[in-house]
Amino acid sequence: MNAMNGSILTLILLVPLAGAILTALAPDRLKLPNWIALLTTLVTFLLTLHLPAHFQTGQSGFQFEVNRLWIENPAINYHVGVDGLSMWLVVLTGLLAPVGVVASWNAIKNRSQVFYALFLLQQTAMFGVFISLDLMVYYGFWELSLVPMVILIAMYGRKDGPKAALKFFLFTFIPSAPLLVALLWLYARTGSFDFTALQNAIAHGWFPAAGLYWASLAFLVAFAVKVPVFPLHGWLADSFSEAPVALAMIIAGKLGLYSMLRFHVGLFPEQARMLAPLLIALAVIGILYGACLALVQRDFWRLMAFAALSHLSLITLAIYGLTLTGWQGAVYQILNHSVVDAALFLLLGVLYDQYATSQINAYGGLATKLPRTATLFVVASLAMIGLPMLNGFVGEFLILSSTFTGVSRGWAIAAALGVILGAAYMLWLVQRLFYGQTSEMAQAKPALDVRFGQQAVLWPLTLLMLVMGLAPSLWLAAIQTGVHPPRAGGVAAATQSVLPISLHGEDLR
């Protein structure tokens, strides 16, 4: 088992990559690419479950770690590992991959080889972002994650895929150039891309304050665009409207939010403290702005886009509130948001595939014709708005309570208003799609409820929402070991002066 611990992260990286190559070479008939992709994602998900099964919750630092020299000059190491911050995100990525394959099973009718090969390549890139501890390796995976997204949106967009893909590419690629410059500047002064070594060097004051500020700003902008943080969300609505369902599940949130916690707050604690008031204000604006725009949308893909902006801004608020409770809530809410969105996107994809429209006003009264779809959609919507006993409640409670006690009561009240507006637009969406008078379109077209394969992933996701709401400690026990004031090696005292430790959600600034 020790040998498995030492190779598990490498296997998680290589299995979807091997599946991508095999899918690209397979003949495009009898849904063979679909089956290869499904088998690959299921095997990968089973491999990710090794991490929580053998994770030591009482142990701080990185686990399942591998650190080997890859390139001698410049010094780049194959350094990977996970802690409580990244471990559940790796499992989450593994979980969502088969859901994405099932969501695409009938939706992708042409060039399925290309689609599934790029989809599996995207999984490899996401795993790489979450486990990389050498910043140049991380940067490689960060950039690699952009390529499949752009191609998939351009090739499989619903109406105007190339335009949405170009906008997404420009928004997310351009900020990566300053990020690379900042990485090279850090390397030039230390001779290392290693995350822990750089954390040590920054804590010991090896860098001029002005240079660190600009480097931290380069990191922040690259990550903020990927979240996205208001007002850098210009790509979001078009991408959600055009992206295939499998891609819409992963296009926003996880990579940027994780990178903020790990590589912005984690590397630049003092600069994060300086920028926190601005980020908090932008986050609250994003919560309210996204919720208000979601309320007036008449296209359900665009409604989901602005709902995502609101919910992801709530997580950003928790990150830059700089409280331990808020950080735990942020990581937990990333998991919640991804699980709920996966179910909602899959269900909306079912409706779109049947009725070929995303206009909300065209629907109505579908609950009698699609009872299973309606039931699953209602449960996922209730989880999204934070109904007690479902997973969304736990994350929102941790974030809002930490904001109220450790940041500002005013900001907490404003954020809570955004949560209330979230309930309004989701309940309105449920009512318009499934209840009320049956629309002419629903009467004219035959109704096909969720199929067996779709139910095979939707019911487990629904059960997971309930378990995460009733037993959050199953996840928080590991998360708590990964979210703490930045420390590196023997410099705890140095970082202590930047972010004093609090165990009860007090202000860490």
C-alpha positions as CSV (number, residue, x, y, z in Angstrom):
1,M,0.0,0.0,0.0
2,N,3.0,2.3,0.6
3,A,4.0,1.9,-3.0
4,M,0.4,2.7,-4.1
5,N,0.6,5.9,-2.0
6,G,3.7,7.0,-3.8
7,S,2.3,6.4,-7.2
8,I,-1.4,7.2,-6.8
9,L,-1.2,10.8,-8.0
10,T,0.8,9.9,-11.0
11,L,-1.8,7.2,-11.9
12,I,-4.6,9.8,-11.5
13,L,-2.7,12.0,-14.0
14,L,-1.9,9.3,-16.5
15,V,-5.1,7.3,-16.7
16,P,-7.3,10.0,-18.3
17,L,-4.3,11.0,-20.6
18,A,-4.1,7.4,-21.7
19,G,-7.8,7.3,-22.2
20,A,-7.7,10.4,-24.3
21,I,-5.1,8.8,-26.6
22,L,-7.1,5.6,-26.8
23,T,-10.3,7.5,-27.5
24,A,-8.7,9.5,-30.3
25,L,-7.5,6.3,-32.0
26,A,-10.7,4.4,-31.6
27,P,-13.1,4.0,-34.5
28,D,-16.1,6.4,-34.2
29,R,-18.9,3.8,-34.4
30,L,-21.1,1.8,-32.0
31,K,-20.4,4.6,-29.4
32,L,-17.0,3.1,-28.8
33,P,-15.4,6.5,-27.9
34,N,-18.3,7.0,-25.4
35,W,-17.7,3.7,-23.7
36,I,-13.9,4.2,-23.6
37,A,-14.4,7.6,-22.0
38,L,-16.9,6.3,-19.5
39,L,-14.6,3.4,-18.5
40,T,-11.6,5.7,-18.2
41,T,-13.5,8.2,-16.0
42,L,-14.9,5.5,-13.7
43,V,-11.4,4.0,-13.2
44,T,-10.0,7.4,-12.5
45,F,-12.7,8.2,-10.0
46,L,-12.0,4.9,-8.2
47,L,-8.3,5.9,-8.1
48,T,-9.2,9.3,-6.5
49,L,-11.1,7.5,-3.7
50,H,-7.7,6.1,-2.6
51,L,-6.8,9.6,-1.4
52,P,-9.6,10.0,1.3
53,A,-9.4,6.3,2.2
54,H,-5.7,6.7,3.2
55,F,-5.5,10.4,4.1
56,Q,-4.2,11.1,7.6
57,T,-6.5,13.8,9.0
58,G,-4.3,14.3,12.1
59,Q,-1.2,15.1,9.9
60,S,-0.5,18.5,8.5
61,G,1.4,19.2,5.4
62,F,1.3,17.4,2.0
63,Q,0.6,13.7,1.6
64,F,1.1,11.2,-1.2
65,E,4.0,13.4,-2.1
66,V,6.4,12.8,-5.0
67,N,9.3,15.1,-5.6
68,R,11.8,14.2,-8.4
69,L,14.0,16.3,-10.6
70,W,12.6,16.7,-14.1
71,I,14.6,19.5,-15.7
72,E,18.0,20.4,-14.3
73,N,18.3,23.9,-15.7
74,P,16.0,25.7,-15.1
75,A,15.4,23.7,-11.9
76,I,11.9,22.2,-12.5
77,N,10.8,19.2,-10.4
78,Y,8.0,16.8,-10.8
79,H,6.6,17.7,-7.4
80,V,3.1,16.7,-6.6
81,G,1.1,16.2,-3.4
82,V,-2.2,16.9,-1.8
83,D,-3.4,18.3,1.5
84,G,-6.8,19.0,3.0
85,L,-7.3,21.9,0.6
86,S,-6.7,20.0,-2.6
87,M,-7.5,16.4,-1.8
88,W,-11.3,16.7,-2.0
89,L,-11.0,18.8,-5.2
90,V,-9.2,15.9,-6.8
91,V,-12.0,13.6,-5.8
92,L,-14.6,16.1,-7.0
93,T,-12.9,16.3,-10.4
94,G,-12.9,12.5,-10.6
95,L,-16.6,12.4,-9.6
96,L,-17.8,14.9,-12.2
97,A,-15.9,13.3,-15.1
98,P,-18.3,10.3,-15.5
99,V,-21.3,12.7,-15.0
100,G,-20.0,14.7,-17.9
101,V,-19.7,11.6,-20.1
102,V,-23.3,10.6,-19.3
103,A,-24.5,14.2,-20.0
104,S,-22.8,14.1,-23.4
105,W,-23.9,10.5,-24.3
106,N,-26.7,11.5,-26.7
107,A,-26.0,15.3,-26.9
108,I,-22.7,14.8,-28.9
109,K,-23.7,13.2,-32.2
110,N,-20.7,14.1,-34.4
111,R,-16.9,13.8,-34.0
112,S,-17.4,12.1,-30.6
113,Q,-13.8,10.9,-30.8
114,V,-12.5,14.4,-30.7
115,F,-14.9,15.5,-28.0
116,Y,-14.1,12.7,-25.5
117,A,-10.4,12.9,-26.2
118,L,-10.3,16.6,-25.4
119,F,-12.6,16.1,-22.4
120,L,-10.3,13.5,-20.9
121,L,-7.3,15.8,-21.7
122,Q,-9.1,18.5,-19.7
123,Q,-9.4,16.1,-16.8
124,T,-5.7,15.5,-16.8
125,A,-5.1,19.3,-16.8
126,M,-7.4,19.9,-13.9
127,F,-5.8,17.1,-11.8
128,G,-2.4,18.6,-12.6
129,V,-3.5,22.0,-11.3
130,F,-4.7,20.6,-8.0
131,I,-1.7,18.4,-7.2
132,S,1.2,20.4,-8.6
133,L,3.6,21.8,-6.0
134,D,6.2,23.1,-8.5
135,L,4.9,26.4,-9.9
136,M,6.2,25.8,-13.4
137,V,4.6,22.4,-13.6
138,Y,1.4,24.1,-12.2
139,Y,1.6,26.8,-14.8
140,G,1.9,24.1,-17.5
141,F,-1.3,22.4,-16.4
142,W,-3.0,25.8,-15.8
143,E,-2.4,26.7,-19.5
144,L,-3.2,23.2,-20.7
145,S,-6.6,23.4,-19.1
146,L,-7.4,26.3,-21.4
147,V,-6.8,24.5,-24.7
148,P,-9.5,21.8,-24.5
149,M,-12.1,24.3,-23.2
150,V,-11.6,26.7,-26.1
151,I,-11.6,24.0,-28.8
152,L,-14.7,22.3,-27.3
153,I,-16.7,25.5,-27.1
154,A,-15.7,26.4,-30.6
155,M,-16.5,23.0,-32.1
156,Y,-19.6,22.1,-30.1
157,G,-21.2,25.5,-29.3
158,R,-24.9,25.6,-29.7
159,K,-25.3,28.7,-31.9
160,D,-22.1,30.9,-31.9
161,G,-19.4,28.7,-30.4
162,P,-16.4,30.3,-32.2
163,K,-17.2,33.7,-30.9
164,A,-17.8,32.5,-27.3
165,A,-14.5,30.5,-27.5
166,L,-12.6,33.5,-28.7
167,K,-13.9,35.7,-25.9
168,F,-13.1,33.0,-23.3
169,F,-9.6,32.6,-24.7
170,L,-8.8,36.3,-24.7
171,F,-10.2,36.8,-21.2
172,T,-8.3,33.9,-19.7
173,F,-5.1,33.7,-21.7
174,I,-4.0,37.3,-21.6
175,P,-3.7,37.5,-17.8
176,S,-1.6,34.4,-17.9
177,A,1.3,36.3,-19.4
178,P,1.9,38.5,-16.3
179,L,1.5,35.4,-14.2
180,L,4.4,33.8,-16.1
181,V,6.5,36.9,-15.7
182,A,5.9,36.9,-12.0
183,L,6.8,33.2,-11.8
184,L,10.1,33.8,-13.6
185,W,10.9,36.8,-11.3
186,L,10.4,34.6,-8.2
187,Y,12.6,31.9,-9.8
188,A,15.3,34.5,-10.7
189,R,15.7,35.5,-7.0
190,T,15.5,32.0,-5.5
191,G,16.5,29.5,-8.2
192,S,13.4,27.4,-7.4
193,F,9.9,27.0,-8.5
194,D,9.0,24.9,-5.5
195,F,5.9,26.1,-3.6
196,T,7.3,25.4,-0.1
197,A,10.7,26.9,-0.9
198,L,9.1,30.1,-2.3
199,Q,6.8,30.3,0.7
200,N,9.9,30.1,3.0
201,A,11.8,32.7,1.0
202,I,8.9,35.2,1.0
203,A,8.3,34.7,4.7
204,H,12.0,35.4,5.4
205,G,11.9,38.7,3.4
206,W,14.1,37.7,0.5
207,F,12.0,39.9,-1.9
208,P,11.5,43.7,-2.1
209,A,8.0,44.7,-0.9
210,A,7.2,46.5,-4.1
211,G,8.1,43.6,-6.3
212,L,6.1,41.2,-4.2
213,Y,3.1,43.4,-4.5
214,W,3.2,43.4,-8.3
215,A,3.9,39.7,-8.4
216,S,0.9,39.0,-6.1
217,L,-1.2,41.2,-8.3
218,A,-0.2,39.3,-11.4
219,F,-1.2,36.0,-9.7
220,L,-4.5,37.5,-8.5
221,V,-5.6,38.9,-11.8
222,A,-5.0,35.5,-13.6
223,F,-6.9,33.7,-10.9
224,A,-9.7,36.2,-10.6
225,V,-10.5,36.1,-14.4
226,K,-10.8,32.3,-14.2
227,V,-13.2,32.4,-11.2
228,P,-14.6,34.9,-12.4
229,V,-14.5,37.9,-10.0
230,F,-16.6,40.9,-10.8
231,P,-16.0,42.8,-13.1
232,L,-13.9,40.2,-15.0
233,H,-16.9,38.1,-15.8
234,G,-17.4,39.2,-19.4
235,W,-16.8,35.7,-20.9
236,L,-19.1,33.8,-18.5
237,A,-22.6,34.2,-19.9
238,D,-21.6,33.5,-23.5
239,S,-19.5,30.5,-22.5
240,F,-22.3,29.0,-20.4
241,S,-24.7,29.5,-23.3
242,E,-22.4,27.8,-25.8
243,A,-20.4,25.2,-23.9
244,P,-21.5,21.6,-24.0
245,V,-23.1,20.5,-20.7
246,A,-20.0,18.4,-19.7
247,L,-17.8,21.5,-20.0
248,A,-20.3,23.9,-18.4
249,M,-20.0,21.9,-15.2
250,I,-16.3,22.7,-14.9
251,I,-15.7,25.9,-16.8
252,A,-16.0,28.3,-13.8
253,G,-14.9,28.4,-10.3
254,K,-12.8,25.5,-9.1
255,L,-9.4,26.2,-10.7
256,G,-9.4,29.9,-9.9
257,L,-10.7,29.7,-6.4
258,Y,-8.3,26.9,-5.5
259,S,-5.4,28.9,-7.0
260,M,-6.4,32.0,-5.0
261,L,-6.2,30.0,-1.7
262,R,-3.1,28.1,-2.5
263,F,-1.0,30.4,-4.6
264,H,-2.2,33.9,-3.8
265,V,-3.1,33.9,-0.1
266,G,-0.7,31.0,0.5
267,L,2.3,32.6,-1.1
268,F,1.6,36.3,-0.5
269,P,-0.2,36.6,2.9
270,E,0.8,40.2,3.5
271,Q,-0.2,41.3,0.0
272,A,-3.5,39.4,0.3
273,R,-4.2,41.2,3.6
274,M,-3.6,44.6,1.8
275,L,-5.9,43.6,-1.1
276,A,-8.6,42.0,1.0
277,P,-10.8,45.1,1.4
278,L,-11.0,45.6,-2.4
279,L,-11.7,41.9,-3.0
280,I,-14.4,41.8,-0.3
281,A,-16.1,44.8,-1.9
282,L,-15.9,43.3,-5.4
283,A,-17.2,39.9,-4.0
284,V,-20.3,41.5,-2.4
285,I,-21.0,43.5,-5.6
286,G,-20.6,40.3,-7.6
287,I,-23.1,38.5,-5.2
288,L,-25.8,41.1,-5.6
289,Y,-25.0,41.9,-9.3
290,G,-25.1,38.2,-10.3
291,A,-28.3,37.6,-8.4
292,C,-30.1,40.6,-9.8
293,L,-29.2,39.7,-13.4
294,A,-30.2,36.1,-12.8
295,L,-33.6,37.3,-11.7
296,V,-34.3,39.0,-15.1
297,Q,-32.9,36.3,-17.4
298,R,-35.3,34.5,-19.8
299,D,-32.7,31.9,-21.0
300,F,-31.8,29.2,-18.5
301,W,-28.2,28.9,-19.5
302,R,-27.6,32.6,-18.9
303,L,-29.6,32.4,-15.7
304,M,-27.2,29.7,-14.5
305,A,-24.2,31.8,-15.6
306,F,-25.2,34.8,-13.5
307,A,-26.2,32.5,-10.6
308,A,-22.7,31.0,-10.8
309,L,-21.2,34.6,-10.6
310,S,-23.2,35.2,-7.5
311,H,-22.3,32.0,-5.8
312,L,-18.6,32.1,-6.7
313,S,-18.5,35.7,-5.4
314,L,-19.7,34.4,-2.1
315,I,-16.8,32.0,-2.0
316,T,-14.4,34.8,-2.9
317,L,-15.8,36.8,0.0
318,A,-14.9,33.9,2.3
319,I,-11.4,33.6,1.0
320,Y,-10.5,37.2,1.4
321,G,-12.4,37.5,4.7
322,L,-9.2,35.8,6.0
323,T,-10.8,33.7,8.7
324,L,-10.3,30.0,9.3
325,T,-14.0,29.3,9.4
326,G,-14.5,31.3,6.2
327,W,-11.7,29.3,4.5
328,Q,-13.3,26.0,5.6
329,G,-16.7,27.2,4.3
330,A,-15.1,28.4,1.0
331,V,-13.6,24.9,0.3
332,Y,-16.8,23.2,1.3
333,Q,-18.9,25.5,-0.8
334,I,-16.7,24.8,-3.9
335,L,-17.6,21.2,-3.4
336,N,-21.2,22.0,-2.9
337,H,-21.5,24.3,-5.8
338,S,-19.9,21.8,-8.2
339,V,-22.1,18.9,-7.1
340,V,-25.3,20.9,-7.3
341,D,-24.4,22.5,-10.6
342,A,-23.5,19.1,-12.1
343,A,-27.0,17.9,-11.4
344,L,-28.7,21.1,-12.6
345,F,-26.7,21.2,-15.8
346,L,-27.4,17.6,-16.6
347,L,-31.2,18.1,-16.0
348,L,-31.2,21.3,-18.1
349,G,-29.3,19.4,-20.8
350,V,-32.1,16.8,-20.8
351,L,-34.7,19.5,-21.4
352,Y,-32.6,21.2,-24.1
353,D,-32.0,18.0,-25.9
354,Q,-35.7,17.2,-26.0
355,Y,-37.1,20.7,-26.8
356,A,-34.2,22.4,-28.5
357,T,-34.7,25.7,-26.7
358,S,-33.4,27.3,-23.5
359,Q,-36.1,30.0,-23.5
360,I,-37.7,29.7,-20.1
361,N,-41.1,31.1,-21.3
362,A,-41.4,28.3,-23.8
363,Y,-41.7,25.8,-20.9
364,G,-44.4,25.1,-18.3
365,G,-46.3,22.3,-16.7
366,L,-43.6,19.7,-17.3
367,A,-43.9,18.1,-13.8
368,T,-46.8,15.9,-14.9
369,K,-45.0,14.7,-18.0
370,L,-41.5,14.5,-16.5
371,P,-42.0,13.6,-12.8
372,R,-38.5,12.3,-12.1
373,T,-36.8,15.2,-13.9
374,A,-39.0,17.6,-11.8
375,T,-38.2,15.9,-8.5
376,L,-34.5,15.8,-9.1
377,F,-34.5,19.4,-10.3
378,V,-36.4,20.6,-7.2
379,V,-34.0,18.9,-4.8
380,A,-31.0,20.3,-6.6
381,S,-32.5,23.8,-6.6
382,L,-33.3,23.5,-2.9
383,A,-29.7,22.5,-2.2
384,M,-28.5,25.4,-4.3
385,I,-30.5,28.0,-2.3
386,G,-29.2,26.5,1.0
387,L,-32.2,24.6,2.5
388,P,-31.2,23.2,5.9
389,M,-30.2,19.5,5.8
390,L,-28.9,19.9,2.2
391,N,-25.2,20.6,1.4
392,G,-25.6,24.3,0.3
393,F,-26.8,25.3,3.8
394,V,-23.5,24.2,5.5
395,G,-21.2,26.2,3.2
396,E,-23.4,29.3,3.2
397,F,-23.7,29.2,7.0
398,L,-19.9,28.9,7.5
399,I,-19.2,31.8,5.1
400,L,-21.9,34.2,6.3
401,S,-21.2,33.5,10.0
402,S,-17.5,34.0,9.6
403,T,-18.1,37.2,7.6
404,F,-20.5,38.5,10.3
405,T,-18.1,37.9,13.2
406,G,-14.7,38.3,11.6
407,V,-15.1,40.8,8.7
408,S,-18.1,43.1,8.7
409,R,-21.7,42.9,9.7
410,G,-22.6,45.2,6.8
411,W,-20.9,43.0,4.2
412,A,-22.5,39.9,5.8
413,I,-26.0,41.4,5.6
414,A,-25.4,42.4,1.9
415,A,-24.2,38.9,1.1
416,A,-27.2,37.4,2.9
417,L,-29.4,39.5,0.7
418,G,-27.8,37.9,-2.3
419,V,-28.5,34.5,-0.9
420,I,-32.2,35.5,-0.5
421,L,-32.3,36.7,-4.1
422,G,-30.8,33.4,-5.1
423,A,-33.8,31.6,-3.6
424,A,-36.1,33.9,-5.6
425,Y,-34.6,33.2,-9.0
426,M,-34.2,29.5,-8.5
427,L,-37.8,29.0,-7.2
428,W,-39.0,31.1,-10.1
429,L,-37.1,28.9,-12.5
430,V,-38.6,25.8,-11.0
431,Q,-42.1,27.2,-11.2
432,R,-41.8,28.3,-14.8
433,L,-40.3,25.1,-16.1
434,F,-42.3,22.5,-14.2
435,Y,-45.5,23.9,-12.8
436,G,-48.3,26.2,-13.8
437,Q,-50.2,25.8,-17.1
438,T,-48.7,23.3,-19.6
439,S,-47.1,25.2,-22.5
440,E,-48.0,24.6,-26.1
441,M,-44.5,23.3,-26.8
442,A,-44.8,20.8,-23.9
443,Q,-48.1,19.6,-25.2
444,A,-47.0,19.3,-28.8
445,K,-43.8,17.3,-28.2
446,P,-43.5,13.8,-26.7
447,A,-41.9,13.8,-23.2
448,L,-39.0,11.5,-22.3
449,D,-38.1,11.5,-18.7
450,V,-34.5,11.0,-17.5
451,R,-33.1,7.7,-18.8
452,F,-31.5,5.0,-16.7
453,G,-28.0,6.1,-17.4
454,Q,-28.8,9.6,-16.3
455,Q,-30.6,8.4,-13.2
456,A,-27.5,6.3,-12.4
457,V,-25.6,9.5,-11.8
458,L,-28.3,11.9,-10.7
459,W,-29.6,9.9,-7.8
460,P,-26.1,9.4,-6.3
461,L,-25.6,13.2,-6.7
462,T,-28.9,13.8,-4.9
463,L,-27.9,11.4,-2.1
464,L,-24.5,13.1,-1.8
465,M,-26.3,16.5,-1.4
466,L,-28.2,15.1,1.6
467,V,-25.1,13.4,3.2
468,M,-23.0,16.5,2.8
469,G,-25.8,18.5,4.5
470,L,-26.2,16.1,7.4
471,A,-22.6,14.9,8.0
472,P,-20.3,17.8,6.9
473,S,-17.6,16.6,9.3
474,L,-16.8,13.7,6.9
475,W,-15.3,16.4,4.6
476,L,-14.4,19.2,7.0
477,A,-12.1,16.9,9.1
478,A,-9.7,16.8,6.2
479,I,-10.3,20.3,4.9
480,Q,-9.3,21.7,8.3
481,T,-5.8,20.3,7.9
482,G,-5.3,22.3,4.7
483,V,-6.8,25.7,5.5
484,H,-4.6,27.5,8.0
485,P,-2.5,30.6,8.0
486,P,0.4,30.1,5.5
487,R,3.4,28.3,7.1
488,A,6.5,27.0,5.5
489,G,9.0,24.7,7.2
490,G,10.4,26.5,10.2
491,V,9.1,30.0,9.5
492,A,5.8,29.7,11.5
493,A,6.9,32.6,13.6
494,A,7.4,34.8,10.5
495,T,4.0,34.0,9.0
496,Q,2.4,34.3,12.5
497,S,3.1,38.0,12.5
498,V,1.3,38.3,9.2
499,L,-1.8,36.3,9.9
500,P,-2.3,35.5,13.6
501,I,-3.9,32.1,14.2
502,S,-7.6,32.0,15.1
503,L,-9.5,28.8,15.9
504,H,-12.9,30.4,16.1
505,G,-13.4,32.3,12.9
506,E,-11.9,35.6,14.2
507,D,-10.3,38.1,11.9
508,L,-6.9,36.7,10.7
509,R,-5.9,40.0,9.1
